[in-house]
Amino acid sequence: MDKVVCFGCGIEGRKLYNLLGKNQIDFFCDNAFRAKSLFGIAVYKPSVEVLKNRKIIITPIDYYVEIKKQLESYGLEENIDFFSTKNYLELIKYKRKKVRVYFIGFWDGFDINNNFFIDILKQRYDVVIEENNPDYVFCSMFGKPYEYLKYDGIRIFYSGENISPDFNYVDYAVGYNRGLEYEDRFCRWFYFLRKRKQVEIDIEKKDKFCNFIYSHERDDDLRRRIFEELSKYKRVDALGGYLKNVSDETVSMSNKVEKTKNYKFSLAIESVTSNDFMTEKIQDAFMAYTIPIYLGGAIEDIYNKEAYIDCRDYPTIEEIVKRIIQIDKDNDLYLEMLRKEMFNKSFDLEKHHQDFADFLFNIFEQDKSAAYRRMKGPQKYVTGVLYKQEEILKSISSFSKDCIK
């Protein structure tokens, strides 16, 4: 397949990039895109000199007619020099590879037919969900321990919790670990990262002070201690199951952003303070247009330190509360902070998500035999030991329940 020029750096252009692969795009071309590169590929302004003797794919559907006229003014011909994405794929008789995948060990509510892995894979492949004999197994840490070992296919581990991957038993992993590099086997990625629209905030609609949404405490009791100390100043609404103090139904993952938009602050306290670890808590606080009060790891490589209160910067809980009160009492200071760009200027959100897509495509583009990375020899022995250990744990659990009765 010859390399092509992708005309358009928008959503459709990025889809073509993912469909064909990085090695098939010679360069991008765009009338309005300001950056000189996209995903490491050069971006040029269109001209006769730039586009002559090239195969050009026009990706923006809404602007196809206008771009067609522009290219024809250069003396180029439709379906000879330039094509729509559909016509080009028909010309080269592009056939999508079929991949058989399965998901195991994910959290309650995870949809194996509709999730972020599927969304990316469907850009390039025909994805078939196959439970009995999948070629690729996406696995996580919930449910039955090590259940994914019963599958011989290529294993891709996902960790959204404070658990690191075990590369003895999986081929690839996606997680939070900062600085972990293991050839092509690991990708640091956070699925929940997304931009928020810049909107003008009406301070009068921020008629509630602070929300607190948790189902359990940390080992060090910091969630409760911060909640109680801050509550001495103003009421903090505990909307989750832990310390719940409102009569409304418990706020869930699916509705908490919408339910918290009228608050000024959100307590975003991770279940553990680890330098690498981060969950969606601070992202959700930002998306609700609240100021996050964050306690967790070092996240300033992603988020703008001027846009949230980092509890690690204060020696005591009392000092944290003192800073919150200062911001709460000064509307100008509050709005100035709320209007700050949420992401660090050096953080490239689009590249972050594209790196993850490229990570997946690298796995699926290889022959299956070449994609294996884990140990093979002692696998049957190891699997047997793990399942035996699991049965022992089950027996102990059952015995304990009988004793309690």
Disulfide bonds with the S-S distance in Angstrom:
none
